[in-house]
């Protein structure tokens, strides 16, 4: 992941060349996808086969308000504290997209046994989003009895996250205090123990604030993917419960917004008797 994030982001083709920093931010996958998929998601939930309780649980109007509040809070937090570096991000590093070679050619470093595939959703994004998204994928079991549900108990522990951060920060020069748009040199820096510890702490903070963006983006995606099943007039059993997945990710999004203390959120609706 550190090597992927070292790709020259200016060499990545945008939908249109950003005219300024604001346009560049708008083309980050975390913001662009959630907004662009929302119209299609509304169409899906308007289908007659969409259960009313699911429509109410997801409440896309509420989500749009929450997403806007979160985006404003996030921009202000990065402005007042520090911003996650903008990088070329895979955005979907779930374990099915990480393949392992059975044999490795002599002379290649050990980590080259991991092959990353499926760049369908790859685009410019904050590094912290890519890492947060990967951590959420630790909680998935796509071959279990409930593949659409994430298990928060499987989220990487503090020690597991520290192990990831240490490898990430020492593999390439991903200094967190550099400008978010600065290129990433290929050579890893010689960090003192104190400096590395400080950068690991900062990276964990960045991951925490970008974590809800992963939940929100994939919640909307899940709704869009449910169209085929809802339009299936033959009533076949869907291969994956996309609406259940969307509800799970939406619950994670809202739970994390409250944990972060994002201001202006609406009170949680009272459960029906």
Buried (B, 14 or more C-beta within 10 A) or exposed (E): BBEBBBBEBEEBEBEEEBEEEEEBBEBBBBBBBBBEBBEBBBEBBEEEEBEEEBBEBBBBEBBBBBBEBBBEBBEEBBEEEBBBBBBBBBBBBBEEBBEEEEEEEEEEEEEEBEEBEBEEBBBBBBBBBBBBBBBBBBBBBEEEEEBBBBEEEBBBEEEEBBEBBBEBBBBBBBBBEBEBBEBBEEEEBEBEEEEBBBBBEBBBBBBBBBBBBBBBBBBBBBBBBBBEBBEEEEEEEBEBBBBBBBBBBBBBBBBBBEEBEBEEBEEEEEEEE
